[in-house]
Amino acid sequence: MWQASEERGKKVKKVYVVCATGIATSTMLRVKIEKFLSQHGIEASIQQYRVTELTPSRVDADVIVATTGMPDEFAAVVPVVNGLPLITGVGEKEALEEILRILKATE
């Protein structure tokens, strides 16, 4: 899959979805983000994490979408988008568009 994207001149984007437990909430977000990005022609690798699994030095993503508070030092390494609107539905469109804008800026 990655090779095919490179042949078309597109880089596979990396998205980290982060929540407190890394299970149910992040799975819901992953599905919404995958669908949205696919509709906009963006190929992405979306990985789910618990906030306790990450350190800024281990981040290799274009954007983090978090439903929990992220330590401030992550924002110095990668853009962090509030994922709560993707759960509540309030501000969901704006959050998805912010993710899209960030990923397009990395092309």
C-alpha positions, 0 to 999 in steps of 0.5 A: 500500500505504501509503495503504491502511494509513493508511486502516485507521489503521495506520502502516507500520513501518520495519525496517532489517536490517543485516549486514556485506555487506548481501546474503545474511544480511540477505536471510535475516533480511528474509524471516523478519521479513516472515513473522513480522510478517505473521502478527501483522498488522504491515505493515512496510517492511524495508530491507537495509543494510551497517553502513558505509552508515548513520550515526545521523543517516540512520536513519529506522526503528522498529527495527534488526535487526543481525547485526554490531556496531553503534556505540553511538550508534545505540542512542541513536536507535533500538532495536537488536535482535541478529539473530544468533538469526535465523541460528542459531535459538538464541533466534530466537523471543525475538528476533522477539518483541522486534522485535514488542514494539518495533514495537507500542510505536510505534503 
